[in-house]
Structure formats: C-alpha cells, structure tokens
C-alpha cells in the first residue's frame, strides 16, 4: 500500500521520532485502523546526524493481536545497573510454560547464570541468563513480545 504524503501526520511522526531518540529505543511500532507505522534507528556506528529523523515505514495493518502493552520506556539506567539485552531476534517468554509463574519478578535476587527469560527463535528456546549477581530492577518486555537483536530485556542492579 502506498501512502500519499498528505496522509502522513507529520507532527505525530516527529513526536514518535523524538520519543525513539530520547528513550534510546531501537524500534517503535504503532498500528491504527488500516495503517501500521514502524520507526527504527540505525546502529550508533552508522547513525545519521542528530538533526535527521529515523526512517519510517508504513504498511497495511493485518489483524493486531490483543497483547498487553510493553512496559513504559524508561530513562537510561544509572552506571551501577546492568542491562541484559537480546542476543538474537525472536519471541520473549517470561515463564517456562504457559500458566506457570515467571522465571523472575521485579525485586527478585538473581545469581550469575540464572535464567531470566527465554527467547524462542526458529522453534528453539534460548535461555537468557543473568551475567552477574544482582536484583531484578525492571523487566522491559511482555510475555510473548517479539524482540530484536540487542534490545534491552531486563535491568539488574
């Protein structure tokens, strides 16, 4: 589907691009009626100048699954915290099986090597483990949410 320039809500696009930049998210996607808008940033090594906006791709929306909203974007974590990021693209699962309790919850103390969540990619479950001992300060993804490479998943402090 081709979208005419007159159909684009430029103030909304600018606001979303600024949100993407200010929260240091890698990607943002919204769906409205028959349109889906995806904004993605380029990696820092090849990032455009700060005055340019991220690329936007609009595509027709298919049925949108009724999933809970992702956690609110947070400010960058202080230096003493550790962000655990996705090592691959896939679907994040916070519990070992449907209906079971999560691997970890906010406030839990974890040991290095303990499973925090799993990311399914190509029907393979990849355990994402704690790189160090700490306390779960934030879980940044929802159960069943698609994740991108290097996307922050959990914050430990």
C-alpha positions in Angstrom: 0.0 0.0 0.0 1.4 3.4 -0.9 0.6 6.3 1.4 0.4 9.8 0.0 2.4 12.5 1.7 -0.8 14.3 2.6 -2.0 11.3 4.6 1.0 11.3 6.9 0.5 13.0 10.3 3.9 14.8 10.4 3.6 16.2 13.9 2.8 12.6 15.2 5.8 11.3 13.2 8.1 13.9 14.6 6.8 13.2 18.2 7.4 9.5 17.7 10.9 10.0 16.3 11.8 12.2 19.3 10.4 9.6 21.6 12.5 7.0 19.9 15.6 9.1 20.2 15.0 10.3 23.8 14.3 6.8 25.2 17.1 5.2 23.2 14.8 2.5 21.9 15.9 0.8 18.8 12.4 0.4 17.3 8.9 1.6 17.7 5.7 0.3 16.0 2.1 1.5 16.2 -1.0 0.4 14.4 -4.1 2.4 13.7 -7.1 1.3 11.7 -5.7 0.2 8.3 -2.2 1.5 8.8 0.9 0.3 10.7 3.9 2.6 11.2 7.3 1.3 12.2 10.2 3.6 13.1 13.7 2.1 13.6 17.0 3.7 14.4 20.3 2.8 12.7 23.1 1.5 14.9 25.2 4.2 16.6 28.2 3.4 14.4 26.3 4.4 11.2 23.8 6.8 12.8 22.7 9.8 10.8 23.3 13.3 12.1 21.3 14.2 15.1 19.1 16.6 13.0 17.7 13.8 10.8 14.7 11.7 11.8 14.6 7.9 11.9 13.3 6.0 8.9 9.6 5.4 8.9 7.9 2.5 7.1 4.1 2.4 6.8 2.4 -0.8 5.8 -1.2 -2.0 5.8 -2.1 -3.5 9.2 -3.2 -7.0 9.4 -5.1 -8.3 12.4 -3.4 -7.0 15.5 -3.1 -9.5 18.3 -4.6 -8.4 21.6 -1.4 -8.3 23.6 -0.6 -6.3 26.7 1.3 -3.1 26.1 5.0 -3.2 26.5 6.5 -1.7 29.7 6.8 2.1 29.5 10.1 3.3 28.1 12.4 4.2 30.9 15.3 6.6 31.3 18.8 5.2 30.8 19.8 3.2 33.8 22.5 4.5 36.2 26.0 3.2 35.7 25.7 0.6 38.6 23.0 -1.3 36.8 23.3 -3.9 34.1 21.0 -4.2 31.1 20.5 -7.7 29.8 19.9 -7.5 26.1 18.6 -9.9 23.5 21.3 -11.9 21.8 19.0 -12.7 18.8 15.7 -11.9 17.2 12.8 -13.9 18.5 9.8 -14.0 20.9 10.4 -13.5 24.6 8.7 -15.7 27.2 8.9 -14.8 30.8 7.7 -18.2 32.2 8.9 -21.7 31.5 5.4 -22.7 30.2 2.0 -21.2 29.8 0.2 -20.8 33.1 3.4 -21.2 35.2 5.0 -18.4 37.2 7.7 -16.2 35.7 11.4 -17.1 35.8 12.0 -13.8 37.7 10.0 -10.9 39.0 11.0 -7.3 39.8 12.7 -7.3 43.2 14.0 -10.9 42.9 17.6 -11.5 43.7 19.4 -13.5 41.0 22.7 -15.3 40.7 25.1 -15.2 37.8 23.9 -17.8 35.2 20.3 -17.9 36.5 17.7 -18.0 33.7 15.8 -14.6 33.5 13.6 -15.5 30.5 13.8 -17.4 27.2 13.8 -16.2 23.6 12.3 -18.5 21.1 13.9 -18.4 17.6 13.2 -20.9 14.9 11.4 -23.2 17.4 14.5 -23.2 19.7 14.3 -21.9 23.2 17.3 -19.8 24.1 17.8 -19.3 27.8 18.8 -15.7 28.6 20.8 -15.8 31.8 22.0 -13.2 34.4 25.5 -12.1 33.5 26.2 -11.2 37.2 24.6 -11.4 40.6 22.1 -8.7 41.3 18.4 -7.7 41.9 15.9 -7.5 39.1 15.1 -3.8 38.9 13.0 -3.8 35.7 11.6 -6.3 33.2 11.3 -4.4 29.9 9.4 -6.9 27.8 6.0 -8.5 28.0 5.4 -12.3 27.8 5.1 -13.3 24.1 6.5 -10.0 22.8 8.8 -10.0 19.8 12.3 -8.8 20.5 15.1 -7.5 18.2 18.8 -8.1 18.4 20.4 -6.1 21.2 17.0 -4.9 22.6 17.1 -4.4 26.4 15.1 -7.1 28.2 15.9 -6.9 31.9 17.7 -4.4 34.1 19.7 -5.7 37.1 21.2 -3.7 39.9 
